[in-house]
Amino acid sequence: MVVLVTFFTLNSYSQGLDFGFKAGVNFATINDASVSLDNRTGFHAGLFMALKFNDKFAIQPEMLYSQQGADFDLGKFNLDYVNFPIVMKYYLINGLNVQVGPQFGFVVNDEISFAGIAGDAEAEKFDVGGLVGAGVDLPFGLRIDARYNFGFSNVSKDADGKNSVFSLALGYSFL
């Protein structure tokens, strides 16, 4: 009897649990900088786990490797992060959802150079931001997301500027 109750409890709970991976493209720049910056095109990839509370609301923490930063005429500002977004999803209809939440990031690689001279500036090791977006859950576990991530904190100790990233992703859910 205990085995049956445990099985049905886990089975009903797991219907609200979602786990998978995602990957996509980033179009990143740095806002509020004192120089004119161009987009840096990069990628992001990682894992997600979602907990659906009902048909309308879910929370989805993620762990993503993300290439961000910006390019400019005299150098580059390449910043690679491990980001931890905590996405709150509200489902409108049939898998279509809107997304909002905070994001916390840790720099794992910074390549900052001006006029070919490396090491002119030092990146902040921690980044705080927010995100807004939309997504759709498709059949067979496929997911598509489009998001805008905006930074709250400066990316460098030596200059003003906050991350600004538009991302497109394709994901797959195992459950």
Helices and strands as residue ranges (DSSP letters): H 2-14, E 17-31, E 40-52, E 57-72, E 75-93, E 96-114, E 117-118, E 126-137, G 139-141, E 142-154, E 162-173
